[in-house]
Amino acid sequence: MCGVLDPAGQVRLYANGKLVASGPAQVPKAAARPNVMIGNSPEGSPFAGLIAEVRVWTCVRSEAEIQAAMARGLTGHERGLAGYWKLDEDSGASARDQSPYGRAGTREEGCVQVTSLLPIEARRAQVTTVTHEGKVLVFATRADGRVQYTVKQSGFEDTVAMTGDTRPGWEPWRDLELPAQPDDTSVLAREAKTLTYDADTSRYVLCSRYHSAADTAIAPVQVVSGFGFLYVFRQSTAGTLLVDRFVLDGMTNQLVPKVEVRFKRSRKRHEPLLPTSGAADQTFDSLDFSDTAGVPFYEPSTELKLVAGVHDGLFAVVLLPTRDVDRQRWHFFVHGAGSKVEVVSILSSETGLFDPQQRNSSADGSLLPGVERTVIDLGAALQGPVRSLCAVRYDLQEEQATASGARMLLRTAVRVMLVAAGSQGAPVLSFAAATDGTLSRLADVPTGQRVLHSERRELLLPLDTLENVVAAQVNQPITGAIAALRRGSGDKVAVQSSGADKLKIGDSVEIRGTRNYNGRFVVKATGSDTFEIEVDFAGLEDGIGRWEKVVTRETGLTFDGAVTSYRRTPEGKLIVTAPNHGLVVGDAVQITGTAEYNSIYPVTPIDAGQFALEAPWALGSAIGVKRLASLKRRGVNFDGVDDYVAVRDAKVPTGAASYTVEAWIRPRSMTAGASSRGASTARPTASRA
């Protein structure tokens, strides 16, 4: 038997996979019946008979799906499976739930009672989402303080492969694995010396916590993707922030705590276990990711004690880049008293955690501050107590043309937007980011004045900005008109131009205005190895193109009878060099294979009037039209009896209302009214050609 309730309130009943009844029904909500009985009801309607394989789904099952699965067991990982009791236990009072939720039933007189069959999701709140390595993750804090997560399946995970379901959904909710291990006293002792305040060594800037699961406040978590990890920030019961790092296993969609290296025997990071024989043998204990029993060393939680006073989950986390590729900057926005928001900024360490010490930039030696604090008073703009706090990084982008002419968006600056939602309004503040990752500060300004200022004057620019910055040129750029292009030695393109003597080996030039000369022309004059044709030099005052010196760079083919050069004459004609062309005045010539050279090239000076482009010569050819028939066969000769060409998979629109068929033809005999090129638009007719 199977009962299905669809979103429209219609219930369908199936017996042995066949629909036996359907119609509207009043079904009590799960919240009204938290405890579910198998084999009985709260009203006292016991079932007499055998029950096995009780399955509950969170989706509407089709008749085909019901029939396909009713005669076989399930793996427990099927999409939408919310409960699966096989009821095949030989003994005991428990009925095991083999779905991912594990809600075991209790065998009681006349029934099996299952606690909270469906409302498990109702106990989750404080939802947070994040994207990481192409996947979407959802985090939630339960009413008991446990942090859980689920991952949107992509279809390639082991869990999907096990079920054979081609419709990937969401993974079952899993508890986030938080540290629960003995303290590493070697780490705690070192932190007591290096991470406490000079004036009060009992006060920590931050510290490691090796068992922090019980210290989670019931509040939203914040999740950040960075440095290849997922950082989960949670409010502690003491009002500080706890952070843990996880690696996403893409095949199982599970978050694995980050492991760290310690000594295998001592299980400490900084103190190896020495042998008891007396002599200190440093090789007795070695570093590894697990102890001698194979138990992995997981990284402890980091408690950010410098971020204090966190309440009700009213905090936000943003990670910003700095001028150093291996260093970024963490920013924590925390609601304080009334309308105030405290901003705590701390430099990231080389491992991606937190470094409270100021450092010199590896890029330019400038100072990267360790910890910075500021307080923002939202004032009257807040209009009531803060209900939620959100901060997000965004980029300013600008469309720019590339050297190839394509247009693309380039990042011009990094910004941070802060939103503090009150009961009647939501002030929005935007901050500029400097290259050390710090934010501009908004100061109180007199009424009527608008002042924006920052302690830093360095703004984050696009990655290629410095490459595009060049010294201002007092003189005009080195440029010239291209009088001729020819095939040079080594199959390079030789350019004839005045001003070529101003170039040196290694220079680059940008060529503009050149074109190919493919087409059919009338020969106006001939020489021993040259012929002259008439072309249109539209847009060019002189030459066949122009060049301009740019920056630096540096390449060949041989073909007999090819076009090896062409240049423009003072009379506006084009002289084409093609050895053994065999043309006479009045011939028609077909030129193919020539190319335009519009781009940026390295150059090699040849002499005062020529330089060579580091580009292969495009092999062209010039053939007299009257010779084409002998050089290249054109068309197929049909005998007019039973010859035809069969075209496979041709998408001829024979079902269309009208269509056009074109072909070059030379019939053996011409009838009146026929033309040598057939082109017609007609109603579809059955024909064979």
N, C-alpha and C positions, 0 to 999 in steps of 0.2 A: 504494500500500500504506500501511496505517496500523495502528499497534499502540497499544493503550490499556491502561494498568495502573490499576485502581481501588484504593481504600484497602483492600479486602478481599483483595487479592492475586490477583484474577482478571484475566487478560489476554484481550483481544478483538482479533482480527485482521480487518481489512477490506480487500477488494480492489475497487477502483472504487466505493467507498462502500457496499459490501454486506458484511455480516458473513459470514465464511467459516470462522472457528474461534474457540473460546473455551475457557477452562479455567484452572486454577491453574498458576502458573509460578514458578520461582525466578529472580528478577532481581537481579543484583549491585547493591549500593549504589553511588551515584555516588562516594563517598569511596574505594571500593576500585578505581575506575577513573577517575582524574582526567583522563586524556587519552582523548578519544573519536575514533574513526576513522569516516569516511564512506567506504564502499566496501571496507572490510577490517575485520579484528578482530585484537587482539593475538595470538590463537592462530593467525593465518595462514589466514583463510578469505576470500580475495578474491572480490569480486562481479564477474561478467562482464556488462556491459551499460551502459546509460545511467542516470544519476541526476540529477535536478534538483529544485529546490524542497524542500529538506530543512527540516522545521519541527519544533521542539521546544516543547511546551507544559507549563506547570506545573499544569494542571487536566485533569480528565477530560472529553474531548470526546465529545459524543453523536453518534449516527449521522447525525442531521439536520444537525448542525454540520459534520461531515466532508463530507457531500455538498454542502452549500452553498458550501464554500470550496475544494473540491479542484480545480475547473476555473478558478479565477481567482487572480490574485496578491493578496498582502497589502500593506497599507500599512506594516507594521512596528510599528504602535502598538496592535494588537489585544490585548484583555484576556487575560492569561495567557501571552502569547507570550514564550518564553525564548531562542529561537534561530531564525534564519531565513537559510538559505544558498540563494540562487537558483542558484549554480554556473553563472552565465552570463557570467563574465568571458572576454573574448577572449584575454587574454594575462596573463602574470605568474604568480607562485607563490602569490598570496594568494587566498583565497575569502572574500569579504566577508560579514559577518553584518549583516543589515539590521534586526535587532531592536534595541531600545533598549540592549542590553548590549554590542553591538559586539565580539563575540569572533570575530575573523577566524580562518579556518582556513588551514593551510599545505598547498599541493599537494605531495605527495610521490609517490614511485613507487607507483602502483597505488591511491592513496587520498588523501583530504583529512583532515588531522589537526587536531583542534580541542582546544586546551588548556583545561582546567577548564570543561567544558561546563555542568555543573549546580552544582558546589560553590561558585559565587561568593558565595552568601549565607552559606556556612559561614565565610567569611573576615571576616564582620562580627560585631562584638561590642559590648558597652557600649551597650545600647539605651536611649534616652530618648524619652519621648512628651510631647506638649503639644497643647493646643487653642488655635487662634488664628482669630478671625473666622469661627467656625462650622465650622472644618475641623480634622481630626486629622492631626498630623504625627509621623513617627517619625524619630529621628536615631540614627545608629550610627557608631562609630569603627572603622575597619578596622585590620587588623594592621599595615598600612604607614603608619598615622597619618592617612590621609585621612578626613575627616568627610563622611558621606553622609546623604541624607534621602529620604523618600518621603511622599506626601500621599494621604490617602483621598479618592477622587473623590466628588463630590456628584451627578454626572450632567449638569451644565451646562457642563463645560469643553470647550475646543476639542478636546482629545485624545479625549474621548468622542464628540463630534459627528463627528469624522473616521471613526471606526470604525462608527458607527451602533449600537453595543452599548448596549442599554438596561439593562445590569446593571453599573453603575459599580463599579470595584474600586480597586486601588492604582496610583499612578503608578510607573513604573520608578525604580529607585534613581538618584539624581543626586549628583554631587560638589558639596559646598558651595563656592561661589566665594569664596575668601579673597583679601585684598589682595595684589597683586603689581605695584607701580608705584613710580616714582622718589620719593625723599623730597622732601617740601615743606620746604625749609630755613627758610622764613619761619615756619612753625608750630613747628618744632623749636627755633628760636632763641627764640621767645616762651615756649615751655614751659620752657626752661632758666632763664628769669627768674621765672616765676610758679608753677611746679609742682615746685620743688625745696625741700629743707629749708634753713633759714637757717644752721644749724650746719654743714651739709655740702652744698654746692651740686651735688655729683656724685650725690647721692641724690635720686631722683624719687619723688613721691607717685604720679603716673601719667604716662603719655606716649603719644604716637601711634606706631604701627608701620605702615609702608607696605608691608612684605613679610613677613608673619608665618606663611605657610602651613607653612614648613619647621620652625617652632618648636612645632608641636602635639605634645603628649605623647600616648602611646597610653593613653588613660583616658577615662572617660565624660564627656560634655559635659552642661551644664545649660542649659535653654532657658526663657526667661521671655517671656511676652506682655505688653507694656505700652507706653503712649504711641503705639499704632498700629503698633508694630514688633515683630519677633521678635528678642530678644537671645540670641545664642548665646555662652555662656561656656565656654571650654576651658582646660585646664591647659597651661601652657607647659613647655618642657623645662627652664626655669630655676626652676620651682616657683611662678611667679606666675600670674595669671589674664589671659587675653586675651578681649576681648569684641568682637563685631561685630554690626551691626544690619542687618536684612533686611526687605524689603517682600514680601508674598505676592501674586503675580499670580494672581487667582482664576480666570482663564480658561485659563491654561496650567499652573497649580499649580507654578510655579517661584518660588524665592526669589531676589529681585533685591537685590544690595547697595545700601544707601542711598547716594544721590548727595549731593554737597555742592557749594557754590558756590565757585568760584575765578576768578581772572583768566584769560581765555581764552588770552592769548599767553604770559604768564609761567608759567602752570599753578600759581600759588601763591595762597594765600588772602589773604595780607597784603601782598604786594608786586606791584604792576603792572609790566609791562615798559614802560620809557620809550623813546621814539624816539631814534634815534642822531643826529638832526640837531642836538642840543644843548639846545633848549628843552624843558622838562618839560611834556609835554602829557598831562594826566590822562585825557583821553578816548581816547588811543591804545589803551589796553587796557581792556576792559570785563569785568564779572562775568557768569558764565554757569555752567551745569551741565556743559558740555563744552568742549574746546579747539577751536581753529580747524579741526581735522580731524574734529570731531564725536565724538571719543573722550570718553566720560563721565568725570567726576571722581567716583570712588567714595570714600566715607568710609574712612579708615584704621582699623585695629584700635586699640583702646585697651588698653594694658597696665596693669593695676592693680598697681603695684609695692608699694603699701601692704598688699596681700594676698599674703603670702609664705609659703614653707614648705608649699605645696600638694603632696601626694603621692598617688599611686594614685587620683586622682579623688575623694578624700574631702573634698568641699566641697559646700555647698548655698547657693542664692541665693533670697532672698525680697524682694519689693517691697511696701512698706507705704505707705498714704496718710498725708498730714499735714493740718493745718488749712488749708493753701493748696492750692487745687485744681490748680495748675500745678506743684506740687512734691511729690515723693514721696521715700521713703527706702529705699536699698538696704541689705540686711543679708547679710553673707557669713559662713557658718559653716565653719570650717576645722579639721580635726583636726590637733592639734599632737603633742606628745610624750606617750606613755603614755595617760592617761585624760583629757587636757585638750583642750578645744575652744575655739578663739579666735573671738570674734564681732567682726567689723569692720563698722561702720556708717558710711555716707557719704550725704550729701544729694544728691538728683538735681539736675541743672542745669535751666535753663528749656528746653533742647533735649532733655531726657530722658537725658543722659549723667550725668556725675559732677561735683559741686562740693564741693571740700574746704574751702571757706571758709564760716564761719558767716554766716548771713543773718538779717535781721529779717523776720518774717512779714508778708506783705501783708494778712493778715486782721486781726490785732490788734497788730502791732508787736513781739510777743514774739520772743525769740531762738530761731532754729533752728540747732542745732549742726551744724558741718561734718562732722568725723570723730570717731567715738567707738570705743573698743576696750574689750573686757572678756574675761576668760578664765573658762571654766566647767570645774571639775574634777568629772568624773563619778564618780571614786573607785571604791569597791568595787562600785557598782551596775553597772559596765560588765562585769565578769566576763570578762576576756580582752581581746585587742587589738581595736581597732575594725576592722570589716570593711566597713561601709557607713554613710553619713551622709545623713540626709534631713531637710529642713525644709519646712513647708508653712504657709501662712496659712489661717485659718478664722475664721468669724464666729459670735458668739453671737447667737441670735435669740430673740425673744419674741413670742408671739401677742397682738395687741392689737386692740380693736374700733375701727373708724373711725366718723366722724360719721354715715355712712349705715347703720351697724349691721353692715356686713360685717367679717369678721375677717381680718387679714393678719399676716404675719411681718415684724417690724421688727428691724433689726440693733441690738443693744445694746452690743456691744463687738467689737474685733478681737483675735484671739489668734494666736500663732505656736507651732506644735508642732515640737519637735526630737526626732528619734529617732536614736540612735547604736547600731547593732547590733554586739554583741560576739560572741565564739564561743559563749557560753552564755546571754546575756541581751541585752535591748535597752531601756536606760533611756529613758523618755519624759519630756520637760520641756515645760511650757507657759508662755508668756510673755504678759504683757499689753502692749498697745501704747498709748503716749501720743499726744496729738494732734500732737506734733512728729515722730511716726514712730519714736521710740526705744522700746526694750524695757525692761521692768522687769528688775532684776537679782536673781538668787537668791543670797542670802548664806548662809555657814555659820551654822547655828543650834545652840544647845545641845541636847543630847539631851532628848527629851520636850517640847520647845517647838516650836510651828509659827508661824513669823513670815514674813509676806509683806509686802514693802515695795518701793517704787519711788522713784527720784529725782524722778520727775514725779508730780504729783497730778492732772493733767488726763487724763481717759480719753476715748477716742473714743466719741461718742454718735451715735445715729441722726441723719440729716440734718435731721429736722424737730423735734429736741428743743427747740431754743431757741424755736421757734414755740409749743410747748406749755407753756413755762414762764411762769407768770403770778404776780403778787404775791398773797400770801395775803390773802383777804378777811376783814376783821374783822366787817363787817356781813353780814347775810343777802343772797344775790343778789336783784336786782330781779326780781320775778316777779308773776304775777297770774292770775286766772281769766278766761277768755274768756266774756263774757255773750252776745255775738252776733257773727256774721260777716255782712257784707253786701258787696254789690257797690258799690265806691266810685267816685269820679271817676277818669277815665283807665283804667277797667276794672281797678283795683287792688282788692285784698281789704281791706276796712275791718274792723278789729277793735274791738269795744266792750268795754272792761275798765277796772276801777278800777286805778289805778296807772299808767295810760298817760302821765300828766303827768310821770313820772320819766324818760321817754325823750326823746331829742333827735334831730334829723335826722342821719342817718348811722349811728345805732345799729343793731345786729342783734339779733334775738330768735330763740330756738328755740321752735317750736310743737309741743306734744305733746298727745295725747289726742283730737284732732279725728277725725271720720269722715265718710264720705259718707252721704247719706240716700236712696240709691236703693232703691226697693222699692214695695210697694203698701200703702197705709194707709187708715184710715177717718177722714174729716174730722170733728173734734169741735166746731169753732166756726169762724166766718168773720168777716172784716171787709171793708172796701171793697177793700183790696189784699192782705189777709192771710187765711190759714186756719191752723187749729190741728190738729195730729195728735199721736198718742201714740207715743213712741219709748222705747227702753231706754237710759238713760245709765249703764250698768254701768261701774264703776271711776272715776266722776267724782263728787266730793262736791258740787261746784257748777259752773255754767257748762257750756260745750260743749267745753272744752279748757283748756289752760294754756299760758302763755308765760313765757319767762325770757330776760333780756337776756344777749347773748353778746358779739359783736364788731361789725365794720362791713360795709356793702354797699349796692344799688338796683334797674319795667317796666309788656296791654290788649285787648276784643272787645265787640261789641254784638249783642244778639239780642232781638227783640220777644217779649214773653210769657215771658221766661226767669226763672229763680229768681235774684233779685238780692240776697237776704240771708236769713239765718236766725239765730234766737237762742233761748236757753232761757228759759222763764218760771219765776218762783218756784215754781209748782206742778209743775214738772218736765215741762212740755210744750215742744214746739218750734214757734215762730212762723216761718213761711216767707213771705217777701215775693215774690209773683209777680204783677205787674200784669196785670189782665184775665184772672184765672184762671178765672172763670165757674163756680165751684164753689158748692154749697149744702151745708148740714149733712147728713151721712149719705152723701155721695158717696164713692166710692172714687177715689183719686188715684194716678197713676203718676209717681214722681219719677225722673228720669234725669239723668246728666251731672254731678252734684255730686261733689266730691272731698274727700279729707282733705288737710290742710296740714302734716303732720308733717315738719319740716325746720328749717333755720336760714335766716332771712331778714333783710335790712336793713329798717329800719322808718322811717316818716315820721309823727311825731306829728300828730294832727288837732286834738284839744283835750284837756281834762283827763280825758275818759273814753274816748278813742278813739285808735288809731294805725293806720296803713296798712302792710301788708306789701308789699315790692317783689316781688310775684308776680302773675301773671295770674289773674283770677277764672275759675274753672272754670264754664263756662256750663251750668247745669242747666235742666231744664224740668219743669213740673208739668201733667199732663194728666188730666182726668177719664176714668176707665176707660170710661164709656159713650160717650165721644167717640172712643175709639181706633179703632173700626171705620171711621169716616169719615175719620180722619186718616191711617191707614196700612193698606194692603191686607195681609191676612194669609192666606197660602195660595194655592193654584191651584185653579180650578174645573174639574173633570173632567166630561165629558159622559156617561160611562159606556158609550161605544161604542168609540172607537179612540184616545182621548187617553192619552198617557203621557209621562213625562220620561225621556230617555236620559241617563245619567250616564257620562261618559267616564273611563276609567282608574280606576274605583272599585274599591277592594280589598275587595269583599264576600267574607266567609269562607265561600263556598259549599261548600268541601271539608271544612269542619270538622264534627265530630261533632254539635255544637249551636251555635246562636248566637241573638242577640236582635235584633229589629227593632222600632223604636218610631216612632210618628207621631201628631201631633194630627190628628184627622179629624172632619168633620161630615157624616155621610151624609144623603142626601136623605130616606131613610126608615130608621127604627130597627126592627130585628127584635128579638124577645125574646132577652134575655141579652147584647145588645151593649152596649158602653160607648163613650163619646165619645172616649176616648183608648186607642188600641190598644197593648198591650205584651205580648209573648209570648215564651216560650222554647220552641223546638220543634226537632224533627228537620228537617234540610234538606229542603225541597220545592221543586219547580219552580213559580215563580209569576211573575206579571207585574202590576205596580202602576202 
